[in-house]
Amino acid sequence: MTTVGVVCGGVGAARFLRALTGVHPVERTVGVVNTGDDTVMHGLAISPDIDTIVYTLAEAIDPARGWGLSDETWRAMEALSRYTSVRPAGSAAAPTWFNLGDQDLATHFYRTARRAEGATLTEVTAEIAAAWGVQQRLLPMTDHRVTTMVSLRDEGIEVPFQEYFVQRRHSVPVGAVRFDGADRASLTDHARMALTDSDVVVIAPSNPLVSIAPVRSLPGVDAVLSARRDTVVAISPIIGGAALKGPADRMLLELGHEASVVGVARLYAAIAGTLVIDPIDASLATAVEATGMRVVVTPSIMSTPAIGHELARRTLAAARR
Ligand code: FO1
């Protein structure tokens, strides 16, 4: 039976992994997850993409937000705002712009405590996934610290990803993106094996520039993928020129790419043999093929389980050809 490795960002990857559950054994699925979004808030280690995937696969995600837990309460955040009025100038204590729900906090407490005991992020992630009954293997891309840094064009400063994405609601123009620490980091051995030994590698429909690119920034990842390019299938997160969620379309334009499946294909052509695109983009299939990628056209907005299952099935079939 085929093993599938999935290169993952957050929401799009989580939904694809959930869809994959319907057509492929969970114990033969492994996700290699972006950790460039990871942050520390109130001293707590937060891994948003890992948690989004765990909560989604556990059917515990808030479906409207796409992050955090459903039926969440926010008492701790409300209590925290009491301290913002007494916080001295220059203090960064009690930030309230990054919302941590009362139940979600337990995950960050656990991750932080285990990290302090010396556990690696890989080990803690396996424990958190097990606690939520998630059977897929979920691997952080690295156990090193890699931080996605975003240059803000108008402000002329560079900030960590969450200060762009959440604090500024990803509504300001981006001038550049870089992955701090990537040159000194490495894929974990488990993550490397997932990318080399899986029969099929899927690049999930995640933002190519800030979700997939951090994984690619680790030494050797592009070489591993390009060496097996025929069995690597990417799913375009851009549909009809727009991202379903988040700033991928604007970011592509701001960073000099085309906000279309052709722009996505140019980013992936060296590492993936096939691009899965939605029927809405069928007229661009020839332009995608001109980048050297094969094209699979199938509905890729996972609005029903049936559409998700068909997307997953067609994606796997594309790599097995
Ligand atoms: N996204 C938001 O838009 N606002 C938030 O306050 C927020 C808090 C948050 C807390 C924990 C967590 O795991 C994710 C959270 N996210 C929030 C989502 C996160 O910023 C993004 O989804 C990813 O980093 C992008 O993939």
Boltz pocket constraint, residues with backbone or C-beta under 6 A from the ligand:
constraints:
  - pocket:
      binder: B
      contacts: [[A, 9], [A, 10], [A, 11], [A, 37], [A, 46], [A, 47], [A, 48], [A, 49], [A, 51], [A, 52], [A, 66], [A, 67], [A, 68], [A, 97], [A, 98], [A, 99], [A, 100], [A, 104], [A, 162], [A, 165], [A, 166]]
      max_distance: 6.0
